[in-house]
Amino acid sequence: MIKGIARLLPSKLSHRVFLAFTVLVLLPMLGLQLYAFQRIEDGLFDQVHESGRIQLEQLKSAFETTRGMLIPEVISIEMNYRLMEMIEHPERFDAGERVGTMAEAFEKIQSRSGENSSYFHLQLADRHGHLYESGERRMGDVDAEQFVSSKGPAPGMQPVLEDSPAGKILAYYDQLTNALGEGIGRIKISFLFTSWIYANTKTFLIIQDYYLIDRQGSILTQSGRSDLDPGTVRRMLQGAGAGPRGYVDDKHAVLLQSTPIPALDAHLVSGSKLDIYFGNARKIKSQFVSLFLVLALFFVLVTYYILSTATRPLLLLQKKMKELVHKNFRLHIPPGRYSGEILTLVQAFNGMITDMNLLIQRLKTEERQKESVRFQVLMAQMDPHFLMNTLNTIKWHATSKQDPDTARVCLALGKLLEKSLNVEEDLIHLIKEVELVHAYAEIQNFRFQDKFTVDFEYDPELNYALVPKLSLQPLVENSIIHGFERMKHGGHILIRVYVERGKLFMEVIDNGQGLGTEESPRRKLRTRKGIGIHNLRERLQLLFRHEAYLELKPMPIGCKAVICQPFLLSKPFGGGVEHRQALEG
């Protein structure tokens, strides 16, 4: 597949650069700009969506608050005994007194309604045919007797949507009864719902049209003139088919949001005209794309011309390079015919040829040196084998001559040489390291006529802990050579091994002369630590990095050397095969 794509690419450098500039620069820039415009539109849409939702909830809350004011007003009429007496026995009062009392009661109700008073209209009729209305507005011709005896909406302040000369209204009916439960009149409160919505939404930030829609999707009343797609309205009411941006009437470019009004068994729906908010953004987007395409075409033509001019000297340089291959890099390109960046390229190429020739000569020299080193290593391997064979000869000779001390020293020295010459092992078991210390101590006791002893203190469970090879031997040597230098006998070395907090600690403690301090000038200081201590520190760093250290601590009598390293346990099993596992803590 990759080869197939490579065949589609242009063969000339100028065409490839032109294609790369178009694909990697122009198209991504266009995509980023379109993406930026899309993000702006998404941000505007989210803002319109959220602000519209908040406005819709505010309108619903205001509607519920306003509607909730009606029931207490009806109760206030029923609690007014004088008013109820006028309704039940109008013959006891003259007409002027009744009208004045009713008007005064209606004015109190509307005054308590505050700024919503102009959207309420009250009608009250008694069973004797007297009709009373609030204000000067008339909601049509009403027959009082028919109004009282009507079998229309049931009492109980249930809202009913009705037509009126003032438009769609919400009518609330309730029946007035006396102490015996007999009907004595009927009250109707008309709420000019459409006008109220228009007045309460004039100050909203987001311009919206509002609709009152029943559960079948029919528009009962609306504050604007915009039409809605019935299918989108039904999907919204059913709660299905919502897109990633909510419910959008694509036909009329309207964002729809709804909230239920349980008291009306209907939904209050808001419609935001998207063209108002996105019209300018889309126009700017279209203008930008057109301008970008024109500028892109201009830059493409300029780039193609520049590339065509630059590739001509490169073709000449390519011809010279082919000659270099045939002449084994022994040809120098004359820089006099070139200028500018091409001249820099020619000079760099000539420098590269010179460096390559020097590198080839260096590689040849290093190869000869490697062959010489390999020869010396092969020769050096003969000396340790000769030394081991010689030690074995001395051991058997001492044994045959009844000299066990010499044989024992040769055996101990053989163990040390065998481990030191084995370069394939970096870590060994603690038990093997202890054997090497025993061998080394035996050789040194033979040399110094048993003037010191070596004791070990550790848990047998640590026999198979992994430690650096020949890690204890340099510390024992330091105690013997420097610590017991002025002692003729009685030297003692204690080697203690233990585990603490996931670390393995190995301590070598002697009773020789200590490290010394400034307060004890008569005591000879142990200042020379030898090559072995320095070598051991470097090996610990190479094996464990910063997880291990070697520390020499002064003691009241003698010196203590401490090695701290990670605790690694490798117990043998299965016929000598080792299973290694790291234990921490």
Wavefront OBJ file of the C-alpha trace (Angstrom):
o trace
v 0.000 0.000 0.000
v 2.855 2.364 0.859
v 4.513 1.610 -2.493
v 1.234 2.371 -4.253
v 1.000 5.744 -2.526
v 4.649 6.469 -3.367
v 3.913 5.899 -7.064
v 1.229 8.588 -6.940
v 3.692 11.192 -5.667
v 5.350 13.452 -8.264
v 8.905 12.566 -9.204
v 10.314 16.093 -9.449
v 11.425 17.909 -6.319
v 9.620 21.131 -7.235
v 6.339 19.298 -7.653
v 6.800 17.439 -4.369
v 7.522 20.633 -2.447
v 4.534 22.263 -4.110
v 2.331 19.318 -3.103
v 3.746 19.305 0.444
v 3.109 23.066 0.803
v -0.478 22.612 -0.325
v -1.234 19.542 1.790
v 0.766 20.385 4.918
v 0.320 24.175 5.063
v -2.637 25.469 3.081
v -5.142 22.717 3.830
v -4.366 22.586 7.587
v -4.653 26.375 7.793
v -8.013 26.245 6.052
v -9.131 23.426 8.327
v -8.022 25.300 11.452
v -9.871 28.436 10.398
v -13.023 26.495 9.610
v -12.666 24.710 12.932
v -12.307 28.078 14.687
v -15.466 29.370 13.012
v -17.268 26.183 13.984
v -16.166 26.622 17.600
v -17.450 30.193 17.544
v -20.798 29.009 16.186
v -20.920 26.236 18.794
v -20.159 28.755 21.526
v -22.897 31.088 20.287
v -25.329 28.189 20.042
v -24.513 27.002 23.576
v -24.953 30.543 24.876
v -28.302 30.934 23.109
v -29.369 27.477 24.301
v -28.436 28.099 27.941
v -29.763 31.667 28.071
v -32.986 30.558 26.399
v -33.409 27.762 28.919
v -32.890 30.170 31.828
v -35.369 32.674 30.340
v -37.930 29.933 29.798
v -37.628 28.782 33.409
v -37.883 32.391 34.619
v -41.037 32.870 32.564
v -42.552 29.647 33.880
v -41.686 30.610 37.458
v -43.262 34.056 36.985
v -46.366 32.443 35.467
v -46.745 30.004 38.370
v -46.256 32.854 40.849
v -48.852 35.005 39.089
v -51.319 32.123 38.817
v -50.811 31.310 42.474
v -52.012 34.830 43.384
v -55.532 34.145 42.076
v -56.718 31.549 44.584
v -56.075 33.742 47.681
v -58.011 36.559 46.018
v -61.061 34.356 45.487
v -60.786 33.238 49.131
v -60.635 36.884 50.202
v -63.971 37.456 48.444
v -65.552 34.464 50.189
v -64.235 35.731 53.552
v -65.773 39.174 52.998
v -69.152 38.639 54.784
v -70.627 41.948 53.658
v -69.749 41.165 50.045
v -71.185 37.669 50.297
v -74.396 39.100 51.852
v -74.774 41.487 48.912
v -74.381 38.558 46.507
v -76.882 36.348 48.361
v -79.439 39.106 49.246
v -78.972 41.977 46.780
v -82.483 43.242 47.583
v -81.289 44.460 50.985
v -78.923 46.999 49.380
v -79.483 49.639 46.765
v -77.768 49.282 43.393
v -75.278 52.105 43.917
v -74.016 50.653 47.174
v -73.615 47.215 45.636
v -71.697 48.534 42.625
v -69.455 50.705 44.798
v -68.687 47.904 47.237
v -67.918 45.488 44.389
v -65.696 48.040 42.623
v -63.827 48.704 45.872
v -63.245 44.943 46.381
v -62.046 44.521 42.805
v -59.661 47.468 43.139
v -58.134 45.954 46.291
v -57.592 42.657 44.498
v -55.934 44.349 41.548
v -53.822 46.592 43.757
v -52.451 43.517 45.480
v -51.569 42.113 42.037
v -49.125 44.968 41.516
v -47.788 45.351 37.990
v -49.829 42.325 36.858
v -53.120 44.008 37.660
v -53.657 45.172 34.070
v -53.650 41.536 32.890
v -56.470 40.428 35.231
v -60.194 40.944 34.636
v -62.758 39.875 37.239
v -66.446 39.080 36.569
v -68.892 38.202 39.366
v -72.616 37.411 38.953
v -75.252 36.478 41.518
v -78.239 34.222 40.990
v -80.547 37.215 40.768
v -79.052 38.365 37.444
v -76.684 41.072 38.674
v -73.250 41.181 36.936
v -70.194 43.053 38.218
v -66.905 43.566 36.296
v -63.556 45.118 37.222
v -62.153 48.120 35.366
v -63.472 49.582 32.136
v -62.468 46.700 29.865
v -65.289 44.396 28.846
v -64.622 40.781 27.956
v -67.733 40.573 25.733
v -71.465 40.557 26.357
v -72.314 38.265 29.264
v -75.775 37.248 30.442
v -75.604 37.127 34.250
v -78.272 34.435 34.725
v -76.770 32.273 32.003
v -73.310 32.891 33.464
v -74.433 31.642 36.908
v -76.434 28.661 35.681
v -73.919 27.639 33.020
v -72.689 24.046 33.155
v -69.370 25.071 31.719
v -66.020 24.492 33.437
v -66.222 22.847 36.820
v -65.548 25.023 39.857
v -62.284 24.785 41.696
v -60.122 27.375 39.901
v -59.267 25.073 36.997
v -57.856 27.136 34.065
v -59.598 27.106 30.718
v -58.208 28.606 27.512
v -60.815 30.845 25.842
v -61.069 33.351 23.044
v -61.889 36.962 23.835
v -61.825 40.366 22.131
v -58.409 40.873 23.777
v -57.054 37.582 22.364
v -56.449 34.244 24.026
v -57.085 34.269 27.777
v -56.841 31.821 30.640
v -60.159 31.787 32.486
v -60.427 30.618 36.104
v -63.952 29.821 37.364
v -65.215 29.269 40.900
v -68.672 29.002 42.446
v -69.652 31.053 45.490
v -71.770 29.275 48.130
v -73.489 30.310 51.352
v -73.180 28.668 54.760
v -75.664 25.956 53.709
v -73.571 25.078 50.651
v -76.124 26.587 48.242
v -74.779 28.291 45.139
v -75.328 32.013 45.336
v -73.064 33.251 42.525
v -70.122 32.610 40.270
v -66.789 34.368 39.818
v -64.524 34.368 36.743
v -60.968 35.702 36.654
v -59.542 36.214 33.154
v -55.794 36.209 32.753
v -54.571 37.909 29.542
v -51.866 35.308 29.036
v -50.592 36.367 25.586
v -50.231 40.029 26.544
v -48.607 39.067 29.832
v -45.954 36.954 28.046
v -45.163 39.740 25.611
v -44.765 42.282 28.414
v -42.617 40.011 30.593
v -40.202 39.027 27.807
v -39.405 42.485 26.403
v -36.367 42.824 28.683
v -34.961 39.327 27.989
v -31.438 39.200 26.548
v -32.235 36.469 24.011
v -34.992 37.353 21.532
v -37.513 34.510 21.500
v -41.070 33.712 20.518
v -43.157 31.837 23.058
v -45.882 29.284 22.407
v -48.407 27.457 24.528
v -48.779 23.992 23.041
v -51.095 21.178 24.134
v -49.991 17.550 24.409
v -51.060 16.823 20.801
v -48.667 19.484 19.507
v -51.286 22.084 18.580
v -50.417 25.718 19.205
v -52.933 27.178 21.639
v -51.463 30.669 21.743
v -48.217 32.386 20.797
v -46.424 35.668 21.339
v -44.818 35.880 17.892
v -45.714 35.244 14.272
v -43.204 32.481 13.520
v -44.507 29.133 12.397
v -43.221 25.817 13.715
v -42.720 22.445 12.096
v -45.371 20.107 13.629
v -43.084 17.070 13.349
v -40.296 18.733 15.342
v -42.791 19.884 17.971
v -44.187 16.343 18.395
v -40.694 14.839 18.724
v -39.819 17.419 21.353
v -42.977 16.751 23.383
v -42.380 12.989 23.165
v -38.754 13.439 24.276
v -37.354 11.499 21.306
v -35.071 12.266 18.401
v -33.045 15.004 20.060
v -29.957 15.901 18.068
v -26.563 16.862 19.543
v -27.777 20.470 19.616
v -31.237 19.785 21.042
v -34.429 20.251 19.061
v -33.932 22.451 16.014
v -36.665 23.202 13.498
v -34.456 23.092 10.405
v -37.293 24.191 8.164
v -37.704 27.527 9.953
v -34.167 27.666 11.572
v -35.604 27.837 15.084
v -34.139 26.352 18.289
v -36.962 24.907 20.388
v -37.005 24.458 24.163
v -39.947 23.449 26.314
v -41.057 23.166 29.915
v -44.297 21.580 31.146
v -47.175 23.550 32.667
v -49.050 20.831 34.617
v -51.887 23.157 35.615
v -52.767 23.685 31.937
v -51.845 20.174 30.772
v -49.685 21.920 28.202
v -46.098 22.935 27.463
v -44.572 26.389 27.368
v -42.237 26.420 24.353
v -39.631 29.010 23.378
v -38.320 29.450 19.860
v -35.005 31.196 19.163
v -34.418 32.300 15.576
v -30.926 31.120 14.746
v -30.532 33.409 11.752
v -30.464 36.406 14.085
v -27.337 35.088 15.835
v -25.590 33.109 13.104
v -26.375 35.145 10.020
v -23.382 37.499 10.341
v -21.023 34.702 11.425
v -21.892 32.593 8.391
v -21.511 35.575 6.077
v -18.051 36.332 7.498
v -17.159 32.652 7.185
v -18.118 32.605 3.500
v -16.116 35.777 2.813
v -13.093 34.365 4.621
v -13.120 31.127 2.631
v -13.290 33.060 -0.654
v -10.417 35.364 0.364
v -8.364 32.421 1.618
v -8.734 30.552 -1.663
v -7.593 33.623 -3.628
v -4.541 34.124 -1.381
v -3.765 30.412 -1.471
v -3.766 30.426 -5.272
v -1.420 33.420 -5.260
v 0.999 31.784 -2.803
v 0.916 28.538 -4.773
v 1.960 30.319 -7.977
v 4.740 32.233 -6.197
v 5.983 29.058 -4.500
v 6.015 27.143 -7.772
v 8.073 29.888 -9.435
v 10.607 30.026 -6.573
v 10.988 26.237 -6.541
v 11.512 26.096 -10.283
v 14.292 28.694 -9.957
v 15.966 26.848 -7.081
v 15.933 23.372 -8.656
v 18.008 24.248 -11.716
v 21.298 24.577 -9.769
v 20.369 21.433 -7.828
v 20.151 19.458 -11.075
v 23.655 20.613 -11.981
v 24.878 19.654 -8.514
v 23.238 16.223 -8.855
v 25.232 15.578 -12.022
v 28.495 16.348 -10.205
v 27.536 14.050 -7.345
v 27.120 11.101 -9.714
v 30.671 11.677 -10.913
v 31.870 11.530 -7.292
v 30.471 8.018 -6.877
v 32.316 6.740 -9.901
v 35.588 8.321 -8.700
v 35.400 6.885 -5.152
v 34.859 10.245 -3.441
v 38.105 11.637 -4.803
v 36.500 14.493 -6.730
v 36.247 18.039 -5.425
v 33.347 20.205 -6.653
v 34.599 23.703 -7.564
v 32.431 26.272 -5.708
v 33.091 29.151 -8.103
v 30.002 28.480 -10.275
v 27.506 28.642 -7.421
v 26.180 31.339 -5.102
v 23.796 31.831 -2.207
v 22.362 28.744 -0.536
v 23.639 26.498 -3.330
v 27.196 27.703 -2.625
v 26.709 26.818 1.044
v 25.471 23.389 -0.007
v 28.498 22.824 -2.246
v 30.903 23.880 0.514
v 29.148 21.594 2.997
v 29.336 18.720 0.495
v 33.053 19.231 -0.059
v 33.563 19.308 3.716
v 31.530 16.112 4.057
v 33.725 14.336 1.485
v 36.844 15.420 3.373
v 35.388 14.225 6.699
v 34.362 10.909 5.154
v 37.885 10.277 3.895
v 39.280 11.084 7.360
v 36.702 8.796 8.963
v 37.602 5.937 6.633
v 41.261 6.308 7.566
v 40.356 6.393 11.284
v 38.218 3.247 10.951
v 41.093 1.429 9.271
v 43.450 2.481 12.080
v 40.969 1.407 14.790
v 40.458 -1.951 13.094
v 44.178 -2.599 13.156
v 44.279 -1.589 16.850
v 41.400 -3.969 17.650
v 43.248 -6.847 16.029
v 46.338 -6.012 18.092
v 44.323 -5.857 21.368
v 42.634 -9.188 20.590
v 46.005 -10.783 20.045
v 47.252 -9.419 23.396
v 44.124 -10.736 25.194
v 44.675 -14.206 23.757
v 48.270 -14.068 24.914
v 47.250 -12.809 28.377
v 44.870 -15.742 28.885
v 47.828 -18.083 28.889
v 49.396 -16.537 32.066
v 46.515 -17.242 34.596
v 46.247 -20.865 33.440
v 49.980 -21.272 33.812
v 49.762 -19.742 37.334
v 46.921 -22.111 38.373
v 48.814 -25.123 37.073
v 51.916 -23.976 38.943
v 49.934 -23.599 42.209
v 48.544 -27.106 41.807
v 52.062 -28.435 41.267
v 53.299 -26.649 44.444
v 50.311 -27.990 46.414
v 50.904 -31.615 45.406
v 54.603 -31.203 46.056
v 53.945 -29.806 49.561
v 51.525 -32.626 50.253
v 54.028 -35.239 49.178
v 56.663 -33.590 51.413
v 54.355 -33.630 54.455
v 53.958 -29.805 54.457
v 50.200 -29.268 55.046
v 50.518 -25.535 55.786
v 51.984 -24.794 52.368
v 49.380 -27.006 50.694
v 46.590 -25.252 52.578
v 47.871 -21.823 51.536
v 48.118 -22.937 47.911
v 44.522 -24.238 48.041
v 43.234 -20.964 49.513
v 45.170 -18.908 46.982
v 43.763 -21.084 44.190
v 40.205 -20.305 45.317
v 40.905 -16.575 45.299
v 42.543 -16.688 41.880
v 39.730 -18.785 40.429
v 37.042 -16.288 41.505
v 39.049 -13.204 40.549
v 39.746 -14.571 37.052
v 36.086 -15.426 36.402
v 34.869 -12.201 34.741
v 31.412 -13.576 33.925
v 30.134 -13.327 37.530
v 29.367 -9.988 39.186
v 27.143 -11.226 42.039
v 27.724 -14.404 44.094
v 26.044 -16.035 47.080
v 26.959 -14.771 50.508
v 28.110 -18.268 51.491
v 30.659 -18.248 48.644
v 31.870 -14.799 49.646
v 32.331 -16.101 53.189
v 34.431 -18.982 51.801
v 36.637 -16.468 49.961
v 37.101 -14.460 53.186
v 38.073 -17.684 55.008
v 40.601 -18.459 52.257
v 42.049 -14.954 52.358
v 42.222 -14.945 56.195
v 43.984 -18.293 56.146
v 46.667 -16.927 53.783
v 47.130 -13.772 55.892
v 47.264 -15.725 59.178
v 49.949 -17.923 57.646
v 51.836 -14.756 56.717
v 51.383 -12.918 60.061
v 51.627 -16.029 62.284
v 47.977 -16.098 63.501
v 47.909 -12.640 65.020
v 44.133 -12.172 64.321
v 40.875 -14.134 64.198
v 37.786 -13.735 62.002
v 34.229 -14.427 63.218
v 30.931 -14.298 61.312
v 27.516 -13.341 62.638
v 24.518 -13.750 60.320
v 21.308 -15.725 59.874
v 21.769 -18.941 57.826
v 18.705 -17.832 55.830
v 21.003 -15.251 54.234
v 23.420 -17.868 52.837
v 21.985 -17.357 49.354
v 21.755 -13.564 49.422
v 23.482 -12.070 46.397
v 26.469 -9.808 47.096
v 29.160 -8.312 44.853
v 32.048 -10.712 44.281
v 35.094 -9.978 46.521
v 33.206 -7.255 48.429
v 34.213 -8.350 51.967
v 37.825 -9.272 51.121
v 39.027 -5.627 50.556
v 37.478 -4.596 53.897
v 39.175 -7.501 55.735
v 42.433 -6.606 53.996
v 42.058 -2.981 55.143
v 41.634 -4.143 58.753
v 44.653 -6.487 58.577
v 47.089 -4.184 56.786
v 46.154 -0.854 58.409
v 44.187 -1.741 61.539
v 46.564 -4.428 62.929
v 49.752 -2.782 61.633
v 51.117 -2.060 65.144
v 49.658 -5.155 66.829
v 51.599 -8.428 67.316
v 48.622 -10.544 68.391
v 45.033 -10.318 69.631
v 43.527 -8.865 66.485
v 39.857 -9.656 65.972
v 37.549 -9.084 62.988
v 33.757 -9.494 63.290
v 31.729 -9.735 60.080
v 28.016 -9.108 60.679
v 25.305 -9.457 57.977
v 21.621 -8.556 58.491
v 18.563 -7.221 56.660
v 16.753 -4.031 57.593
v 13.952 -2.221 55.684
v 14.567 -4.190 52.504
v 18.316 -3.482 52.508
v 21.201 -5.896 53.113
v 23.856 -4.560 55.499
v 27.357 -6.094 55.756
v 29.571 -4.776 58.568
v 33.289 -5.476 59.084
v 34.354 -4.459 62.620
v 37.950 -4.688 63.907
v 39.669 -3.839 67.189
v 42.749 -2.303 65.600
v 43.748 1.321 65.427
v 40.832 3.464 64.329
v 40.487 6.215 61.770
v 41.686 8.771 64.325
v 40.504 12.272 65.187
v 42.023 15.660 65.765
v 41.599 15.145 69.539
v 43.907 12.091 69.506
v 47.081 13.308 67.796
v 49.242 10.577 69.373
v 47.255 7.925 67.597
v 48.459 7.156 64.105
v 45.663 7.900 61.701
v 44.496 5.267 59.236
v 44.587 7.611 56.241
v 45.527 5.277 53.396
v 42.473 3.304 52.367
v 44.093 1.567 49.413
v 42.992 0.842 45.901
v 40.645 -1.962 47.038
v 38.258 0.367 48.922
v 38.052 2.814 46.020
v 37.528 -0.052 43.575
v 34.744 -1.506 45.758
v 32.904 1.826 45.869
v 32.989 2.101 42.089
v 31.722 -1.477 41.681
v 28.792 -0.775 44.045
v 27.835 2.281 42.000
v 28.015 0.332 38.738
v 25.901 -2.539 40.092
v 23.266 -0.681 42.137
v 23.593 2.990 41.168
v 22.431 5.177 44.061
v 20.837 2.306 45.994
v 24.125 1.157 47.571
v 26.986 2.774 49.476
v 30.170 1.997 51.443
v 30.891 3.894 54.664
v 33.831 3.791 57.134
v 32.883 4.739 60.696
v 35.297 5.401 63.599
v 34.783 3.369 66.786
v 36.087 3.908 70.348
v 38.335 0.912 69.632
v 38.929 0.051 66.004
v 36.923 0.832 62.921
v 33.630 -0.290 61.336
v 33.086 -0.559 57.572
v 29.444 -0.768 56.407
v 28.150 -1.874 52.998
v 24.465 -1.179 52.268
v 22.834 -2.643 49.156
v 19.394 -3.919 47.957
v 18.453 -7.290 49.442
v 18.471 -9.936 46.668
v 17.840 -13.619 47.457
v 18.652 -16.465 45.040
v 17.900 -19.905 46.458
v 18.982 -22.950 44.411
v 16.399 -25.581 43.454
v 15.737 -28.297 40.853
v 19.132 -29.862 40.582
v 21.214 -26.751 40.769
v 19.053 -24.424 38.681
v 18.801 -21.071 40.468
v 15.588 -19.226 40.961
v 16.188 -15.551 41.704
v 13.723 -13.320 43.335
v 14.071 -9.869 44.849
v 12.621 -9.437 48.324
v 11.972 -6.010 49.731
v 10.766 -5.069 53.218
l 1 2 3 4 5 6 7 8 9 10 11 12 13 14 15 16 17 18 19 20 21 22 23 24 25 26 27 28 29 30 31 32 33 34 35 36 37 38 39 40 41 42 43 44 45 46 47 48 49 50 51 52 53 54 55 56 57 58 59 60 61 62 63 64 65 66 67 68 69 70 71 72 73 74 75 76 77 78 79 80 81 82 83 84 85 86 87 88 89 90 91 92 93 94 95 96 97 98 99 100 101 102 103 104 105 106 107 108 109 110 111 112 113 114 115 116 117 118 119 120 121 122 123 124 125 126 127 128 129 130 131 132 133 134 135 136 137 138 139 140 141 142 143 144 145 146 147 148 149 150 151 152 153 154 155 156 157 158 159 160 161 162 163 164 165 166 167 168 169 170 171 172 173 174 175 176 177 178 179 180 181 182 183 184 185 186 187 188 189 190 191 192 193 194 195 196 197 198 199 200 201 202 203 204 205 206 207 208 209 210 211 212 213 214 215 216 217 218 219 220 221 222 223 224 225 226 227 228 229 230 231 232 233 234 235 236 237 238 239 240 241 242 243 244 245 246 247 248 249 250 251 252 253 254 255 256 257 258 259 260 261 262 263 264 265 266 267 268 269 270 271 272 273 274 275 276 277 278 279 280 281 282 283 284 285 286 287 288 289 290 291 292 293 294 295 296 297 298 299 300 301 302 303 304 305 306 307 308 309 310 311 312 313 314 315 316 317 318 319 320 321 322 323 324 325 326 327 328 329 330 331 332 333 334 335 336 337 338 339 340 341 342 343 344 345 346 347 348 349 350 351 352 353 354 355 356 357 358 359 360 361 362 363 364 365 366 367 368 369 370 371 372 373 374 375 376 377 378 379 380 381 382 383 384 385 386 387 388 389 390 391 392 393 394 395 396 397 398 399 400 401 402 403 404 405 406 407 408 409 410 411 412 413 414 415 416 417 418 419 420 421 422 423 424 425 426 427 428 429 430 431 432 433 434 435 436 437 438 439 440 441 442 443 444 445 446 447 448 449 450 451 452 453 454 455 456 457 458 459 460 461 462 463 464 465 466 467 468 469 470 471 472 473 474 475 476 477 478 479 480 481 482 483 484 485 486 487 488 489 490 491 492 493 494 495 496 497 498 499 500 501 502 503 504 505 506 507 508 509 510 511 512 513 514 515 516 517 518 519 520 521 522 523 524 525 526 527 528 529 530 531 532 533 534 535 536 537 538 539 540 541 542 543 544 545 546 547 548 549 550 551 552 553 554 555 556 557 558 559 560 561 562 563 564 565 566 567 568 569 570 571 572 573 574 575 576 577 578 579 580 581 582 583 584 585
